[in-house]
């Protein structure tokens, strides 16, 4: 009887540790922008500066690649509760393939990003806190 109780306790502890590790990794996962956005077919980006409602269409292949590279390198942590009311710069990006608008991306300063992906199941809009250095000048320079 003693060994059976010990086995039960040991198995319970192992299961509890396993569940704890899984939950910790799941909720603290850091994504790289390239894991969330499939950008290889993107060839046009429409950028809107939200506070002035100015739009710029980026079709130059070199500039499109520069923006895609910036988005691909972002380190992101899932966070749908960010307060974006105090941000200075807000940019809305619509990323196009040859045939359709593929993603909607909202940038809030260099600290928060929302990604709209119509192919996701359930909630198609997901928010992420930017955890890496992010040079927003690639986008800002479009409006100079």
C-alpha positions as a LaTeX table, in Angstrom:
\begin{tabular}{lrrr}
\hline
Residue & $x$ (\AA) & $y$ (\AA) & $z$ (\AA) \\
\hline
Unk1 & 0.00 & 0.00 & 0.00 \\
Unk2 & 2.87 & 2.37 & 0.80 \\
Unk3 & 4.50 & 1.98 & $-2.61$ \\
Unk4 & 1.18 & 2.53 & $-4.35$ \\
Unk5 & 0.68 & 5.84 & $-2.47$ \\
Unk6 & 4.24 & 6.90 & $-3.30$ \\
Unk7 & 3.70 & 6.10 & $-6.97$ \\
Unk8 & 0.48 & 8.08 & $-7.00$ \\
Unk9 & 2.16 & 11.09 & $-5.39$ \\
Unk10 & 5.14 & 10.94 & $-7.77$ \\
Unk11 & 2.89 & 10.65 & $-10.84$ \\
Unk12 & 0.72 & 13.52 & $-9.58$ \\
Unk13 & 3.78 & 15.73 & $-9.11$ \\
Unk14 & 5.10 & 14.90 & $-12.59$ \\
Unk15 & 1.73 & 15.66 & $-14.20$ \\
Unk16 & 1.43 & 18.92 & $-12.26$ \\
Unk17 & 4.94 & 19.99 & $-13.30$ \\
Unk18 & 4.24 & 19.08 & $-16.91$ \\
Unk19 & 1.04 & 21.12 & $-16.99$ \\
Unk20 & 2.79 & 24.06 & $-15.29$ \\
Unk21 & 5.65 & 24.06 & $-17.81$ \\
Unk22 & 3.22 & 23.82 & $-20.73$ \\
Unk23 & 1.14 & 26.76 & $-19.49$ \\
Unk24 & 4.21 & 28.87 & $-18.77$ \\
Unk25 & 5.65 & 28.30 & $-22.25$ \\
Unk26 & 2.29 & 28.78 & $-23.94$ \\
Unk27 & 1.53 & 32.14 & $-22.34$ \\
Unk28 & 5.08 & 33.50 & $-22.45$ \\
Unk29 & 5.89 & 32.54 & $-26.03$ \\
Unk30 & 7.78 & 35.14 & $-28.01$ \\
Unk31 & 6.95 & 35.17 & $-31.71$ \\
Unk32 & 9.06 & 36.48 & $-34.52$ \\
Unk33 & 7.06 & 38.54 & $-37.02$ \\
Unk34 & 7.88 & 36.06 & $-39.77$ \\
Unk35 & 6.12 & 33.29 & $-37.82$ \\
Unk36 & 2.86 & 35.22 & $-37.83$ \\
Unk37 & 2.92 & 36.84 & $-41.26$ \\
Unk38 & 3.55 & 34.99 & $-44.51$ \\
Unk39 & 5.09 & 37.88 & $-46.42$ \\
Unk40 & 6.75 & 36.29 & $-49.45$ \\
Unk41 & 3.79 & 37.02 & $-51.78$ \\
Unk42 & 3.25 & 40.59 & $-50.54$ \\
Unk43 & 4.01 & 43.08 & $-53.32$ \\
Unk44 & 2.13 & 46.22 & $-52.30$ \\
Unk45 & 1.62 & 47.93 & $-48.96$ \\
Unk46 & $-0.84$ & 50.72 & $-48.29$ \\
Unk47 & 0.20 & 52.76 & $-45.26$ \\
Unk48 & $-2.15$ & 55.18 & $-43.51$ \\
Unk49 & $-0.97$ & 57.62 & $-40.86$ \\
Unk50 & $-3.96$ & 57.50 & $-38.55$ \\
Unk51 & $-3.80$ & 60.95 & $-36.95$ \\
Unk52 & $-3.70$ & 62.77 & $-40.31$ \\
Unk53 & $-5.53$ & 60.19 & $-42.39$ \\
Unk54 & $-2.77$ & 60.41 & $-45.03$ \\
Unk55 & $-2.25$ & 57.40 & $-47.28$ \\
Unk56 & 0.82 & 56.21 & $-49.13$ \\
Unk57 & 0.85 & 53.26 & $-51.52$ \\
Unk58 & 4.18 & 51.49 & $-51.53$ \\
Unk59 & 4.74 & 49.53 & $-54.72$ \\
Unk60 & 8.49 & 49.98 & $-55.19$ \\
Unk61 & 9.90 & 46.47 & $-54.71$ \\
Unk62 & 12.91 & 47.68 & $-52.72$ \\
Unk63 & 10.78 & 49.69 & $-50.29$ \\
Unk64 & 8.25 & 46.86 & $-49.91$ \\
Unk65 & 11.12 & 44.47 & $-49.07$ \\
Unk66 & 12.47 & 46.94 & $-46.51$ \\
Unk67 & 9.11 & 47.10 & $-44.71$ \\
Unk68 & 8.69 & 43.31 & $-44.90$ \\
Unk69 & 12.16 & 42.81 & $-43.43$ \\
Unk70 & 11.30 & 45.14 & $-40.54$ \\
Unk71 & 8.07 & 43.26 & $-39.81$ \\
Unk72 & 9.79 & 39.86 & $-40.10$ \\
Unk73 & 12.36 & 40.75 & $-37.44$ \\
Unk74 & 9.95 & 41.87 & $-34.72$ \\
Unk75 & 9.91 & 39.88 & $-31.48$ \\
Unk76 & 6.32 & 39.82 & $-30.29$ \\
Unk77 & 4.50 & 38.58 & $-27.20$ \\
Unk78 & 0.76 & 37.95 & $-27.34$ \\
Unk79 & $-1.09$ & 40.68 & $-25.41$ \\
Unk80 & $-4.63$ & 41.78 & $-26.17$ \\
Unk81 & $-4.89$ & 44.20 & $-23.25$ \\
Unk82 & $-2.52$ & 47.01 & $-24.19$ \\
Unk83 & $-3.73$ & 50.59 & $-23.65$ \\
Unk84 & $-2.95$ & 52.42 & $-26.88$ \\
Unk85 & $-4.70$ & 55.68 & $-26.03$ \\
Unk86 & $-1.44$ & 57.51 & $-25.27$ \\
Unk87 & 0.60 & 56.57 & $-28.34$ \\
Unk88 & 2.09 & 59.26 & $-30.59$ \\
Unk89 & 2.31 & 57.46 & $-33.90$ \\
Unk90 & $-0.34$ & 55.13 & $-35.28$ \\
Unk91 & 0.03 & 53.52 & $-38.65$ \\
Unk92 & $-2.36$ & 51.19 & $-40.42$ \\
Unk93 & $-0.79$ & 48.92 & $-43.02$ \\
Unk94 & $-2.72$ & 46.87 & $-45.52$ \\
Unk95 & $-0.51$ & 44.21 & $-47.10$ \\
Unk96 & $-1.54$ & 43.08 & $-50.58$ \\
Unk97 & $-0.72$ & 40.11 & $-52.77$ \\
Unk98 & $-1.40$ & 40.23 & $-56.52$ \\
Unk99 & $-5.05$ & 39.36 & $-55.96$ \\
Unk100 & $-6.15$ & 40.45 & $-52.49$ \\
Unk101 & $-5.61$ & 42.37 & $-49.28$ \\
Unk102 & $-3.89$ & 39.67 & $-47.20$ \\
Unk103 & $-3.21$ & 41.28 & $-43.78$ \\
Unk104 & $-4.12$ & 44.36 & $-41.83$ \\
Unk105 & $-1.39$ & 45.54 & $-39.46$ \\
Unk106 & $-1.78$ & 48.39 & $-36.96$ \\
Unk107 & 1.43 & 49.78 & $-35.47$ \\
Unk108 & 1.24 & 51.81 & $-32.27$ \\
Unk109 & 4.53 & 53.66 & $-31.79$ \\
Unk110 & 7.21 & 51.02 & $-31.60$ \\
Unk111 & 5.64 & 49.18 & $-28.69$ \\
Unk112 & 2.44 & 47.44 & $-29.82$ \\
Unk113 & 1.09 & 45.82 & $-32.97$ \\
Unk114 & $-2.26$ & 44.35 & $-33.98$ \\
Unk115 & $-2.50$ & 41.88 & $-36.82$ \\
Unk116 & $-5.72$ & 41.16 & $-38.69$ \\
Unk117 & $-5.59$ & 37.84 & $-40.53$ \\
Unk118 & $-8.83$ & 36.83 & $-42.26$ \\
Unk119 & $-7.67$ & 33.21 & $-42.51$ \\
Unk120 & $-7.50$ & 32.70 & $-38.74$ \\
Unk121 & $-10.22$ & 30.75 & $-36.99$ \\
Unk122 & $-12.23$ & 32.61 & $-34.33$ \\
Unk123 & $-10.83$ & 36.01 & $-33.40$ \\
Unk124 & $-9.09$ & 37.31 & $-36.52$ \\
Unk125 & $-7.51$ & 40.32 & $-34.78$ \\
Unk126 & $-4.64$ & 39.60 & $-32.40$ \\
Unk127 & $-2.57$ & 42.02 & $-30.37$ \\
Unk128 & 1.14 & 41.73 & $-29.55$ \\
Unk129 & 3.56 & 43.69 & $-27.42$ \\
Unk130 & 6.77 & 44.43 & $-29.29$ \\
Unk131 & 9.69 & 43.04 & $-27.27$ \\
Unk132 & 12.55 & 43.95 & $-29.61$ \\
Unk133 & 13.99 & 47.23 & $-30.80$ \\
Unk134 & 11.84 & 48.40 & $-33.64$ \\
Unk135 & 12.87 & 51.22 & $-35.94$ \\
Unk136 & 9.62 & 52.86 & $-36.96$ \\
Unk137 & 11.49 & 55.31 & $-39.23$ \\
Unk138 & 11.02 & 52.96 & $-42.20$ \\
Unk139 & 7.30 & 53.74 & $-41.97$ \\
Unk140 & 7.61 & 57.34 & $-40.73$ \\
Unk141 & 9.88 & 58.33 & $-43.61$ \\
Unk142 & 7.08 & 57.56 & $-46.07$ \\
Unk143 & 5.27 & 60.69 & $-44.86$ \\
Unk144 & 8.14 & 63.18 & $-45.20$ \\
\hline
\end{tabular}
